[in-house]
Amino acid sequence: MKYFQFKYLLQQEGWLQNAYVKTDQHGIIQSLSTSPPLEAFAIEYVNGYALPGFQNAHSHAFQFAMAGWAEKHKPGTKDDFWSWREAMYECALRMSPDEMEQAATACYKEMLRCGYTNVAEFHYLHHDQNGKPYANLAEMGERLLSAAKTAGIKITLVPVFYQQGGFGMEPQPRQRRFISKTIDEYFHLLDDTAHAVTKYADAKLGFGVHSLRAVKPEDVIRTFEQGPKDIPFHLHAAEQLKEVEDSLAFLKKRPVEWLLENLPLNERFHLVHCTHMNDSEVERLAKSKAHAVLCPGTEGNLGDGIFRLTDYYRNGGSWSIGTDSHISLNPLEDLRWLDYAQRFTTHKRNTFDDGATILVNTTLLAGRRAMGNPTQAYFEVGQPLDAVVYSAKAPLLEQAGVEHALSAILYTADSSSILGTLVNGHCIV
């Protein structure tokens, strides 16, 4: 058994001062109180603000290895998402299983350093450099699991179905490592991945399709209908204007519109980006209870556009955050940019009544669902102690005081303010 005394610990009702948390040898919370324990125990005092660990709901770990590659282009040439994608293909085609594990380990360690305790790994780099399946279909997935275990982060591995090169198009040669030609091939991969997940105690399984452009529409429906019934379903949607235009031309529907009309969207669904939605899509997606997964660092870096967060929130929408290509890994920075982008477009402050509380609460709870974890309480008996702790002595936090602490953390802090990141009651960083 172990006792922590946190100067402040965040619950949905607000901050608990002098919170005593008792954990067992597995890091599971046994008691939580503002009164000191009666039994004789050594207590580790933590002079900081403890928040639940952040959930990274969208990661392509291999892209951590390409930071900076796509930031130069010849003068006069067009540089956008589609030119960036060429650099991504180059990185994907070069990466061996060993290099995948090395890149993912480094990426996951950085996530932990920045306060993430869980990651949903949206995985499509499935096959060898020639596009042939490995003898172990889940080889690359197992490398991601191994990387998570080495780093100490909890992972939900989401192997996704990637079938074609675009709406009605054959795969491009540069996409050969991603491709499963049929649903049966994809489900074989998913089954092998499910077996691999059982080997790491802090791993879970998700599934999904890469996007509407990457899978035939009838197979998108069949993948969901024939797939597991109790785990999260992830997919990209409406990230780029060209994607919306191509969807209208091929499906006669906008991407989110098609999903709303052809799949039973609910809390199991996690739609990544959703940058380009019209009024009807914003309202209907919000009311469906499906979650948007927003990646402001990557969406800004790629020039995707600005998610309509103000309108989405007004209609009851729920969202999580992810780091996607990992051009930015600070969850507080991404949360700030979610808010600031709305301020840019509305020319107003206070996007929400209490921005920090709403951003943290919504992101945390939707992020947990993206991991396959529906727990609602921030910290409670019977749940693992997963937390990020910000120093109460950090100058901007010290002057803010507890009344304004959460706002000060969200709008000013970075990894230099972190005392430590705890996973299962152990300080990993």
N, C-alpha and C positions, 0 to 999 in steps of 0.2 A: 504493500500500500504506500501511497505518496500523497502529501498535502501540498497544495499551492495556495498562497494568499495573493490574489491580484488586487492591486490598488483599486482598479475599476474593471468590471466585466459587463459586457453589453448583453442585455436581454431585450426582447421585443417591447417590454414595458419601459425600458430605459436602463441606465447604468446602475449596477449594484456596486456599492462601495465596500471595500475590504471583503471581497468574495472569497470564501474558503472552499476549495474544490478538492475533494478526495478521489483519487483514482486507484484502480487495482493494477496488477502487473501488466495487464493488456492495455492500459490507458483508458479504460471504461470508467465513466464518472459514477462514483458510489454515493456521494453526497455533495450538496451544494448549499451553502448557507452564508449569511453575513455574520454569524456568531462563531467564535473560535471553537475548535473541537474540545470536548471534555477529556478525551483520552490523550495520553502522552505521545506525541508524534513530532518529529522534526518537520518544520513548515518552511517551504521555500517561498520567500517574499519576492514578488515581481512588481517593480515600481513602474507599472504601465497600464495602458488601456487594452484589454483583451477583447478582440472581435472574433466572431466565428471565421475560420479559415475561408478564403475566397475560393469559388468554384470556377475553373476555367472550362467553359462549356464548348469550346471549339478550338482544336489544335491540329496543325499539320507539322509534326515535330521535325520531319526531314527538312522543312523550309528554314529552320533555324540555321542551317548550314549555308544559306544563300544570302544572308543579310548583306546589303550593299551591292550585290551583283547587278541589280536591275535599276540602279540609280543614275546610270550614264547612258546617253543615246546621242546619235549623230545629230548635229544641228539641222533643223529643217525636216526631220523625220517625225512621224506621228508616234507618240509614246503614251500608251494607255494600258488598261488591264490586259489587253490581248497581246501587246508586246512584252509586258511583264511575264505573261504566261510562257513565252518562249524561254526566258531565263529559268523559270521553274522547271520546264521540261528538261533543260540541260542538266540541272541539278539532279532531278529524279533519275535520269538515265545513267548517271555516273555512280550512284550510291550503292555500295555493297551492303550486305547484312551487317557486317562489322561496323561500317561507317554509319549506318542507320542507328545502331545501338549507341555509338559514341555521340552522335549529334543529339539524339533524344535524351541521353543521360545529362548532357550539358544543358539542354533546354529545360528539362524538368528541375534540375538543381536551381536554375535561375528563377523558375516559377516559384519554388519554395522560398527563395531569398526575398521575393517580392510579396509573399503572403498568400500564395495559392497553396491549398492543401489537397485539392482534387483536380483532375484533368479529364475531359472527354476527348479522346484521341480519334479524330475523324480520319480513318485510315484507308488509303486506296493505293498505296505503293506495294502491290501484292506480289508481283512476279519478278523473275530475274531480268538481267539487262536485255535479254533477247525476247522477253515477253512470255517465256515458258514458266509454268507453275513450278515451284520448288517441290522436291520430293515430299517435304512437309509443307502442305498448302499454307499453313499459318506461320511460316518461317519468319517473315517480316513482322507479323503481329507479335510473335514470341519475343522478338528483339525489343519491341516497344515495352512489353511487359517487364522484361529483364531490366530495361533502362529505368522504368518507374520504381522497381524494387530496389535497385542500386541507389537511386536518388532519394527514395523514401517518400514518394508522393503516392496518393491513391489515384487509381486510373479506372476509367470506364472506356474500354476499347470498343470502338464503333467501326468494324469493317464494313465498307459501303460498296454497293453494287455500281459498277462503271462499265457500260456496255457498248457505247457508241461515241462517235466523235463530235456530235452535235445533233440538232433536231433532224432526224431522218438521214443521218450521214454515217458512213462507215468510220471506224476508228482511224485516227492518224497514226503513222508509225511511231511518232514521239509519245503516243499514249499507250504503247504496247504493254507497259508494266502494270497498267491499271485494270486491264480488260478481263471481265468474265462474260463470255458470249451469251450464256443462257442463265435463267433463274436457277436451274439445277446446279450449274457450276458455282454460282454465288452461294447457294445454300450449303454445298460441300465445304466451301471456304468458311462459311459462318459456323458450321458444326465443328470443324477443326479448331477454329478460334475459341469457341465456347469451351472446348476441352482444355485448351491452353490457359484460359482465364482461371480455371479451377486450381491452377498450380501456384497462384499468388493470392494470399489471403485478402489483400486490399485491392483486388481487381473485380470489376463487374463487366457485363457485356451489354452493348447496345447494337442496333443495326439500322440500316437505311439505304437509301439510294443517293448517289452523288448529287443529282439534279434532274430536272425534267429534260434538259438537253442531252444528258448522258445515258438515259435509260428510256426504252420505248414506253409510251404512255400506258399501254395495257400491262406491261411488266412492272411498272411502278405500282399499279393497283394490286397485282398478284403478289408482289414482294411483301407488301404490307399484310394482305389478307392471309397469305400462307406462312408468314413468318411468326416468330414468337409472340405471345399474347400479353406478356407482362413486363416488357423491357422498353426503354426509350427508342423512338424512331427519329432519326436525324436526316436532314437533307438541306442542300443549298436552294435558295429561291430568290429570283428577282434581284440579283446583285447588280446586274449591268443593264443599261438601256438597250443594248443590242440583243441581250437575252430576251427582254420583253418583246422587242420587235420580232425576233425570230419565233417566239412562242405564238404570237398573234398570227403570224404567217402560216405556221405549221399546225398548231392546235386550235386556231381560231379563238383562243382565250389567252388572257394574260396569265403568267405563271401562278400567282397566288389565287387568282380567280379559278383556274383549272383545279388546283388542289382543293379549294373549298367545295367545288362542285363534284369532285370525283373520289375524295377520301373523307372518312369520318373524323375530321380534325377534332382533337381533344387534348387533354393534358399530357398524353404520351408523345405528342409531336413537338419537335424542336426545329423550327425553320430558320436557317442561318441567313442573315443579312436582310432580306425583304426591303431592300433600299428603295425600290421603285414600286409603290402601291398607289392606286387611286383612292378616292374617298370611300367607295364601297368596300374595297379590299381592307383598308385600315379598320373600318368598323366591324366587318364580318370576321376578320382574323382575330381581333381583340375579343369579340364575344364568343368565339369558338372555344376559348380556353387553351388553345395551342400557344406555345411560347415562341417568341422571336429570340434569336441568338445574335447579339450585336457585337461587332468587332471593330470599334471605332479607330484603333490604331491602324489596322490593315485597310479598313474602308477609306480612311483618309489618305493613306499612302498610295492606294491604287486609284484614287479619284473616283470611287464608286458613287458617292453622293451622300446625302444626309437622310437618315431614317426619320420618319415623322413621329418622333417620340411623344411630343405634346398631344397630338391628336389621338395617338394610340393609347396613351395613358388615360385620356379623358373618356375613352370608350371601354375602360377596364382591362386594357391589355397587360400582358405579363412578359418579361424579358430577362434574359441572363446575358453575361458577357463572355467573350472568348478572345484569345490573342492570335488565332488564325496563323498568319505567316510569321508572327513573333517579332515584327519590326518594333513593337512596343510590348513590354511585359509587366508594367506597373498597373495593377487593377484600378488604383485610385486615379491615375491619369486617364484611363479609358472611361471611368465613370464621370470624371470632370468633362471630358469631351462630349459625352452624350448630352450633358446639360448645356455646355457652352455652344454646341451646334444649334440647339434650339434658340438660344439667346441671339445668335447671329441672324437667324431667319425671322424671329419675331420682334427683335429689337427691344426685348423686355428681359428683366431679371426674374428670379423666382419662378422658374418653370413649374415647380411644384410648391405646395404650401410649406413643406419641410423637405427640401431637396435631398439632404444627406440621408435622412431616415427612410424616405421612399426609395431612393436609389439603392441603398444597402439592403433593405428588406426584400424588395422585389428581386433584385439580382441574386441574392443569397438563396431564396426559396425556389425560384425557377431554376437556378443553377443546380441545386440539389436534385430536382426532378430530372434534369438533363443527365445526371449521373446515375439515375435509378434509385435515388434516395428521397422518399417523400416526407421525411421528418420536418416538422414545422418549428419546433422550439430551437432557439439558438444554442443553448446549452441545457442539458437535462440528464437526470440520473438514468443510467442504462445506455447512454450514447457515448461515443469516444470523445475525448478532449482534443479537438482539432481547432487551433486558434492561431491568430497572428496578433502579436502584442506590440503596440507602439509606445515608445518611451514617454513617460509623464514628464521627463526632464527636457524633451525636445523644446527648443525655445518657443516656437509658435503654438505648441500644444500646452505648454506650461502657462503662457499668458492667457489662453482661451478659457481655462477653467472647465469644470465638468459640464456646466450648462451648455457650452458651445463646443464641447470636445469632438463630437462626431462630425460636425461641420468643419471644424479645423483640420481633423484628420483627412476627410475626403477632399477638401479643397486646397490643402497646402502640403500634405505629407508625401514622402516617397520612401524608398527602401532604406535610406539613411536613418529614418526615424524608428525602424523596426528593431526591437530588442530580440525577438526570436519568433520562429514559426514552429508550432507544436503539432505533431501528428501522433495520434494515439497516446497522448500524454507525454511524449518525448520531444525534447527540443531538437529538431532536425537542423535548424539553422540558428 
